[in-house]
């Protein structure tokens, strides 16, 4: 019998296998679709949080701008409110960036690098808001503009001490944040993230430096104001009608004391109260400086301001005061009538016993010219000095007891410091070290790192008050930003505005003691930038002008010219310096803060930024 095979019996399992495969595929597809949906949802979640973080960080940036505006306007109450909003914004940004899905997404190629950088940026900004801005704002919000004003001649030192504590905390936080941001990996991030990281790094470095400097000052300010015992300072009133490199001769001096913030005037004197010490310098003489400025700088108090370096003038003044009048001088402060005029703009006009009213509009002319026409007798010098002394005391009282808005007074003082018309020096080394790095120090830069500074300074050598009628211009031409070995050409123009009509009316004390109204002599000192070399000079004058010497001072080459001017005459001198190959910052031309401000021009092609 033939066996019959049923093919259907051999394939009963195939449909089941196919079904199982289909089910597996279906399950796999379902899982994949689920994963896609899940990832899409996660991506949407992370994207949403990223957008929220971005919005909060942008809000924080706006609030930082508000803080700056409020600080400038002394809106201290507003600082506290804005700081609270800033902390809320940065805190919310950090919350978004620390979501578990966000951190998980940081492993995703490309997107992850951006998410990590944004998280780290948010963390750094939050540290600044919470640990730097908030402590300062907390102290500041408890202040008012009125709390910063002297009351009955006394400064409240409490807020300064509190602010110093807050600044110290802020300085630590800013340094930490700056270090964190510097370590953020920005390679591989999109342009917006990379730019934000770089900008934040620059801002934090600048803020950390600023807060550190302010903190350094507030740390010593209480002691400087007598918190640890009385301090005594000598205030120099510079007479700009008789020019010296720092501004003018030391005409009138006032002793000011600080005792736990209480301010008072003690003794007053004029340069006439300090005997000439010709042949006997009041401090150890530097022969090189005596050759440049003559020994008179060391022997006559009024010429102590001859060198463009305020610490030199301050030490000479301190020695004169302590030796001739006695007592201990903890520091020296200098101010001139132009700076006083700025301050009168804040205090308003003040009256003196003569019936005169000093205002921002008439102070310079009255103090530096008109008063000499009033007092022309044999006692004229003593009468004018007495007037200066009373004017100084009256102004001092106005500043320490006035109802002037603190913002206006701070702006006036800041302008005086910027113009180098207000300078200060401390005999305490730890305090002077802090002052040295500020514009109030009256010190020329010793390097070319921050600015490449050329100097042009003047000194009257006529024993006159003729500089009320002197106009000056100074021009610096340099290729420092385009040449490997730069050249610096300083050109100086001097013009006498004296007319024949003015000349015949000048009091004897104003005209030159040597030549009367016929002519007067001005010295011009051209200082090259540090590290440069003097190479040549030229003179364009009718007569009586010469290059007297070349030397070095303050780490710079110096050329000294002597220029004689007759009424209406104009003369010019030029000094040329060259520098070696190296790195130079943008050029600057520093000049004497004259009664009639010197017109300054810097011609430096290619110098829109530092070289």
C-alpha positions in Angstrom: 0.0 0.0 0.0 1.3 3.2 -1.0 1.6 5.8 2.0 -0.1 8.9 1.3 1.5 12.0 2.9 -0.6 15.1 3.8 1.5 18.2 3.2 -0.9 20.2 5.4 0.1 18.1 8.4 3.7 19.2 8.1 3.0 23.0 8.4 0.5 23.5 11.2 2.9 25.9 13.2 3.8 28.6 10.6 0.8 30.8 11.1 1.5 30.9 14.8 5.2 31.9 14.2 4.1 34.6 11.8 1.6 35.9 14.3 4.3 35.9 17.1 6.7 37.9 14.8 4.0 40.3 13.9 3.1 40.8 17.6 6.9 41.4 18.3 7.1 43.9 15.6 4.0 45.6 16.8 5.3 45.7 20.3 8.7 47.0 19.2 7.0 49.7 17.1 4.8 50.6 20.0 7.8 50.9 22.3 9.7 53.0 19.7 6.8 55.2 19.1 6.5 55.6 22.9 10.1 56.4 23.2 9.8 58.9 20.4 6.8 60.4 22.1 8.6 60.4 25.4 11.7 61.9 24.0 9.7 64.5 22.2 7.9 65.3 25.4 11.2 65.4 27.4 12.7 67.6 24.7 9.7 69.8 24.8 9.9 69.9 28.6 13.7 70.8 28.5 13.1 73.3 25.7 10.4 74.9 27.7 12.6 75.2 30.7 15.5 76.5 28.6 13.2 79.3 27.3 12.1 80.1 30.8 15.7 80.2 32.0 16.7 82.4 29.1 13.8 84.8 29.9 14.8 85.0 33.6 18.5 85.6 32.8 17.5 88.4 30.4 15.3 89.8 33.1 18.3 89.6 35.5 20.4 91.5 32.9 17.8 94.3 32.8 17.7 94.4 36.6 21.5 94.8 36.8 21.1 97.9 34.6 18.5 99.2 37.0 20.7 98.6 40.0 23.5 100.7 38.3 21.0 103.5 37.6 19.7 103.5 41.2 23.2 103.4 42.7 24.2 106.4 40.6 21.0 108.3 41.7 21.5 107.2 45.3 18.1 105.6 45.3 19.0 103.3 48.1 15.5 102.1 48.9 15.1 101.1 45.3 18.3 99.1 45.4 16.8 96.7 48.0 13.6 96.1 45.9 15.6 95.6 42.7 18.0 93.2 44.5 15.1 91.1 45.7 13.7 90.9 42.1 17.1 90.0 40.8 17.5 87.2 43.3 14.1 85.8 42.3 15.0 85.9 38.6 18.3 84.2 39.0 16.9 81.7 41.4 14.2 80.7 39.0 16.7 80.4 36.2 18.8 78.0 38.3 15.7 76.0 39.2 15.0 75.5 35.5 18.5 74.4 34.8 18.7 71.9 37.6 15.6 69.9 36.5 16.5 66.2 36.3 15.5 66.0 32.6 17.6 69.0 31.8 20.7 67.4 33.4 19.9 64.1 31.6 19.7 66.0 28.3 23.2 67.4 28.9 24.6 64.0 27.6 22.9 64.6 24.2 25.5 65.5 21.5 25.6 69.2 20.6 22.5 70.2 22.6 24.1 68.9 25.8 27.1 71.3 25.6 24.8 74.3 25.4 22.6 73.1 28.2 25.6 72.5 30.4 27.0 76.0 29.7 23.7 77.7 30.3 23.3 75.9 33.6 26.8 77.0 34.7 26.1 80.5 33.6 22.9 80.6 35.6 24.6 79.2 38.7 27.3 81.9 38.5 24.8 84.7 38.1 22.8 83.4 41.0 25.9 83.5 43.2 26.4 87.1 42.2 22.8 88.0 42.9 22.6 86.2 46.3 26.1 86.6 47.7 27.4 89.8 46.1 24.5 92.1 45.2 22.1 91.2 48.1 24.5 92.0 51.0 25.4 95.4 49.5 21.8 96.2 48.7 20.7 95.2 52.2 23.1 97.7 53.7 22.3 100.3 51.1 18.5 100.0 51.5 18.9 101.1 55.1 20.5 104.3 54.0 19.3 107.5 52.6 21.0 110.3 50.7 20.6 112.4 53.9 22.4 109.8 56.0 25.6 110.3 54.0 25.7 114.0 54.7 27.7 115.4 57.6 25.4 116.5 60.5 26.7 119.4 62.6 30.1 118.8 61.2 30.2 115.0 61.8 30.2 112.0 59.5 28.3 108.9 60.7 30.9 106.2 60.4 28.4 103.3 61.1 27.2 102.9 57.5 30.8 102.9 56.2 31.7 100.0 58.6 28.6 98.1 57.6 29.2 98.7 53.9 32.8 97.4 54.2 31.5 94.1 55.7 29.1 93.7 52.8 31.8 94.6 50.2 34.1 92.0 51.7 31.5 89.3 51.3 30.6 90.6 47.8 34.3 90.6 46.8 34.7 86.9 47.8 31.5 86.0 45.9 32.5 87.8 42.7 36.0 86.2 42.7 34.3 82.8 43.1 31.8 83.5 40.3 34.5 84.9 38.0 36.6 81.7 38.5 33.6 79.5 37.8 32.7 81.3 34.6 36.3 81.2 33.4 36.1 77.4 33.7 33.0 77.0 31.5 33.6 75.1 28.3 32.2 77.3 25.6 33.7 75.4 22.6 31.0 73.7 20.7 28.2 76.0 21.9 26.1 78.1 19.7 27.1 81.8 19.2 24.5 83.2 21.6 25.7 81.0 24.5 29.4 81.5 23.7 28.9 85.3 23.5 26.9 85.3 26.8 29.6 83.4 28.6 32.4 85.6 27.3 30.5 88.8 28.1 29.7 87.5 31.6 33.4 86.6 32.2 34.5 90.1 31.3 31.8 91.7 33.4 32.6 89.6 36.4 36.4 90.4 36.2 35.6 94.1 36.0 33.1 93.9 38.8 35.4 91.9 41.0 38.2 94.4 40.5 36.0 97.4 41.2 34.5 95.9 44.4 37.9 94.8 45.6 39.2 98.4 45.1 36.2 100.0 46.8 36.4 97.4 49.6 40.1 98.3 50.1 39.2 101.9 50.6 36.2 101.4 52.9 38.4 99.1 55.0 40.7 102.1 55.9 38.2 104.9 55.6 37.0 104.8 59.2 40.5 105.1 60.6 41.3 107.9 58.1 38.2 109.7 59.6 39.4 109.3 63.1 37.6 106.0 64.2 40.7 104.8 66.0 41.9 108.1 67.3 42.1 111.7 66.0 43.7 112.4 62.6 45.2 115.7 61.5 45.5 116.7 57.8 46.8 119.8 56.1 44.7 121.2 53.3 46.6 123.1 50.6 44.8 125.8 48.7 46.6 126.0 45.3 46.9 129.4 43.7 46.5 128.8 39.9 47.4 132.4 39.1 51.0 131.3 39.8 51.3 128.0 38.0 53.3 124.9 39.1 53.2 121.4 37.6 50.5 120.2 40.0 48.4 123.3 39.5 49.6 126.3 41.5 51.7 127.5 44.3 50.8 126.4 47.9 49.2 129.7 48.9 47.1 129.1 51.9 47.0 126.1 54.3 44.4 124.8 56.8 44.7 122.2 59.5 41.7 119.9 59.5 41.1 117.3 62.2 38.9 114.2 62.2 37.9 112.6 65.5 35.4 109.7 65.2 33.9 111.4 62.2 33.7 114.8 63.7 35.4 117.4 61.5 36.9 120.7 62.6 39.3 123.4 61.5 42.2 124.2 63.7 45.2 126.4 62.6 45.4 128.3 59.4 48.5 129.6 57.7 49.8 131.0 54.5 53.1 130.4 52.7 54.4 133.6 54.2 54.3 132.0 57.6 57.0 129.5 56.6 60.5 131.0 56.5 62.5 130.5 53.4 65.2 127.8 54.0 67.5 128.6 51.0 70.5 126.3 51.3 68.8 124.2 54.0 66.2 121.8 52.3 63.3 120.9 54.6 63.6 117.2 53.5 66.5 115.2 52.1 67.4 116.7 48.7 67.5 114.7 45.5 70.3 116.4 43.4 68.7 115.4 40.2 65.4 117.0 41.1 67.2 120.1 42.3 68.8 120.4 38.9 65.5 120.0 37.2 63.3 122.2 39.5 66.0 124.1 41.4 66.5 123.6 45.1 63.7 126.1 45.8 61.3 123.2 45.6 62.8 122.0 48.9 63.3 125.4 50.6 60.2 127.4 49.8 56.8 125.9 50.7 54.9 127.7 47.9 57.0 125.8 45.3 56.5 122.4 46.9 54.1 121.6 44.1 56.7 122.1 41.3 57.0 118.4 40.4 54.1 116.5 38.8 54.0 114.1 41.7 51.7 114.9 44.6 53.4 112.6 47.2 56.5 114.7 46.7 54.6 117.9 47.4 52.8 116.4 50.4 55.9 115.2 52.1 57.6 118.6 51.7 54.4 120.3 53.0 54.2 117.9 56.0 57.9 118.6 56.9 57.4 122.4 56.7 54.3 122.2 58.9 55.7 119.9 61.5 59.0 121.8 61.8 57.7 125.3 61.7 54.3 125.0 63.4 54.5 121.7 65.2 52.2 118.8 65.6 51.8 115.6 63.6 50.5 115.6 60.1 48.7 112.3 59.1 48.1 113.4 55.5 47.9 116.2 53.0 44.9 117.2 50.8 45.1 119.7 47.9 42.3 121.6 46.2 42.2 124.6 43.9 39.7 127.4 43.2 38.3 125.6 40.1 37.5 122.6 42.2 35.9 124.9 44.8 33.8 126.4 42.1 32.5 122.9 41.2 31.6 122.4 44.8 29.9 125.8 45.1 27.6 124.5 42.3 26.4 122.0 44.8 26.3 124.1 48.0 25.1 127.3 46.4 26.7 130.7 46.9 28.4 131.4 50.3 29.0 134.8 51.9 32.2 136.0 53.6 32.8 138.8 56.1 34.0 141.3 53.4 30.5 141.2 51.9 31.6 139.2 48.9 29.5 136.2 47.9 31.4 133.3 46.4 29.6 131.3 43.7 30.5 128.8 41.0 30.5 131.6 38.5 32.8 134.2 40.2 35.0 132.2 42.6 37.9 131.7 40.2 38.1 135.3 39.0 37.6 136.7 42.5 40.1 134.5 44.2 42.8 134.5 41.5 42.6 138.0 40.0 40.1 140.6 41.4 41.3 140.3 44.9 44.8 141.6 43.9 43.3 144.7 42.5 41.5 145.3 45.8 44.5 144.9 48.1 47.4 146.7 46.5 49.1 148.3 49.5 52.3 147.1 51.3 50.2 144.6 53.3 48.5 143.3 50.1 50.0 139.9 50.3 48.8 139.4 53.9 45.4 140.7 53.1 44.9 138.4 50.2 46.1 135.5 52.2 43.7 136.3 54.9 40.9 136.5 52.4 42.0 133.0 51.0 42.0 131.6 54.6 38.5 132.9 55.3 37.2 131.7 51.9 38.6 128.2 52.6 37.0 128.1 56.1 33.7 129.4 54.8 33.7 126.8 52.0 34.6 124.1 54.5 31.7 125.0 56.7 29.4 125.0 53.7 30.5 121.5 52.7 30.3 120.0 56.1 27.0 121.7 57.2 25.2 122.5 54.0 21.9 121.2 52.7 23.4 120.4 49.4 22.2 117.2 47.7 24.8 114.5 48.2 24.6 113.4 44.6 25.5 116.9 43.4 28.4 117.2 45.9 29.7 113.8 44.9 29.6 114.8 41.3 31.4 118.0 42.0 34.2 116.2 44.0 34.5 113.5 41.4 34.9 116.1 38.7 37.6 117.8 40.7 39.4 114.5 41.1 39.1 113.6 37.5 40.6 117.0 36.5 43.5 116.4 39.0 42.4 119.5 41.0 41.8 117.5 44.2 44.6 115.2 45.4 45.3 113.4 48.6 48.3 111.7 50.4 48.5 109.7 53.6 51.5 109.3 55.8 50.2 105.8 56.8 51.8 103.4 54.3 48.9 100.9 54.3 46.5 103.7 53.4 48.8 105.4 50.8 49.1 102.0 49.1 45.4 102.1 48.4 45.4 105.8 47.4 48.3 105.2 45.0 46.0 103.3 42.6 43.4 106.0 42.3 43.2 109.3 40.4 43.2 111.3 43.6 46.8 110.2 44.2 48.2 112.8 41.8 50.8 110.2 40.4 51.8 109.7 36.8 51.4 106.1 35.6 54.7 104.1 36.0 54.0 101.7 33.1 52.3 101.7 29.7 49.9 98.9 30.6 46.7 100.9 31.2 47.5 104.1 29.3 50.6 105.3 27.4 50.9 108.7 29.1 52.9 111.7 27.9 53.0 114.7 30.2 53.1 118.5 29.6 53.5 120.7 32.7 54.1 124.3 33.4 55.7 126.5 36.1 55.7 130.2 36.5 59.2 131.6 37.2 58.3 135.3 37.2 57.2 135.6 40.8 53.9 136.9 39.5 50.2 136.2 39.3 50.2 136.6 35.5 48.9 133.1 34.7 45.3 134.5 34.9 46.3 135.8 31.4 48.0 132.7 30.0 46.4 130.4 27.5 48.0 127.1 26.6 47.5 124.3 24.0 49.2 120.9 23.9 49.1 118.4 21.1 50.4 114.8 21.1 51.1 113.2 17.7 52.0 109.5 17.9 52.1 106.4 15.7 52.0 104.2 18.8 49.2 102.1 17.4 50.7 101.5 14.0 54.5 101.4 14.4 56.7 98.8 16.0 58.9 101.5 17.5 56.6 104.4 18.2 57.3 108.2 18.2 55.7 110.6 20.6 55.7 114.3 19.6 54.5 116.8 22.2 53.9 120.3 20.9 53.1 123.1 23.3 51.7 126.6 22.5 51.7 129.5 25.0 49.8 132.7 24.4 49.7 135.9 26.6 46.3 137.6 26.5 47.7 140.7 28.2 46.9 143.8 26.2 48.5 147.2 26.6 45.4 148.4 28.4 45.5 145.5 30.8 49.3 145.9 31.3 49.1 149.5 32.6 46.4 148.6 35.1 48.1 145.5 36.7 48.9 145.7 40.4 52.5 145.3 41.3 51.8 142.0 43.1 50.3 140.6 39.9 53.1 141.7 37.5 56.5 140.1 37.5 58.7 141.1 40.4 61.7 140.9 38.0 60.3 142.4 34.7 57.1 144.2 35.8 54.5 144.1 33.0 57.1 143.9 30.2 57.4 140.1 30.1 57.0 137.0 32.2 58.8 133.6 32.2 57.2 130.2 32.1 58.9 126.8 32.2 57.5 123.9 30.2 58.3 120.3 31.2 57.7 117.6 28.6 57.6 114.1 30.0 57.8 111.2 27.6 56.0 107.9 28.3 57.8 105.4 30.6 60.7 103.6 28.8 61.0 106.1 26.0 64.0 108.3 25.0 64.2 112.0 24.3 65.5 112.5 20.7 64.9 116.1 19.6 63.3 119.4 20.2 62.3 122.6 18.3 61.3 126.1 19.3 59.1 128.6 17.5 59.4 131.9 19.4 60.0 135.6 18.8 62.7 135.6 21.4 63.6 134.4 24.9 62.8 130.6 24.5 65.3 127.8 25.0 65.7 124.1 25.8 67.4 124.3 29.2 68.0 120.7 30.1 67.1 117.1 29.4 67.1 114.4 32.1 64.9 111.7 33.5 62.4 111.7 36.3 59.7 109.3 37.5 61.0 106.7 35.1 60.5 109.0 32.1 62.7 111.2 29.9 62.1 115.0 30.6 62.8 118.1 28.5 62.7 121.4 30.3 62.1 124.6 28.2 62.1 128.2 29.3 59.7 130.6 27.5 59.6 134.4 27.8 56.3 136.0 26.7 55.6 139.7 26.3 52.0 141.0 26.2 50.1 139.5 23.3 53.0 137.2 22.3 52.7 133.5 21.3 55.5 130.9 21.4 55.7 127.2 20.8 58.0 124.4 21.9 58.2 120.8 20.8 59.8 117.6 22.3 60.1 114.3 20.5 60.4 110.9 22.2 60.8 107.4 20.8 60.0 104.1 22.4 61.3 100.6 21.9 59.3 97.7 20.5 56.8 96.5 23.0 53.2 96.6 24.1 51.6 100.0 24.5 48.1 101.0 25.7 46.1 103.8 24.1 47.9 107.2 24.3 47.0 109.9 26.8 48.3 113.4 27.2 48.3 114.6 30.9 48.7 118.3 31.6 48.8 120.8 34.5 45.3 121.6 35.7 45.6 125.3 34.7 43.4 128.3 35.6 42.5 128.5 31.9 42.4 124.8 31.1 44.9 123.7 28.5 43.3 122.7 25.1 44.5 119.1 24.6 44.6 117.2 21.3 45.8 113.6 20.8 46.4 112.7 17.1 47.0 108.9 17.1 45.9 107.1 13.9 44.6 103.6 14.5 44.2 104.1 18.3 40.5 103.4 18.7 41.6 100.6 21.0 44.7 99.9 23.0 47.6 98.5 21.1 
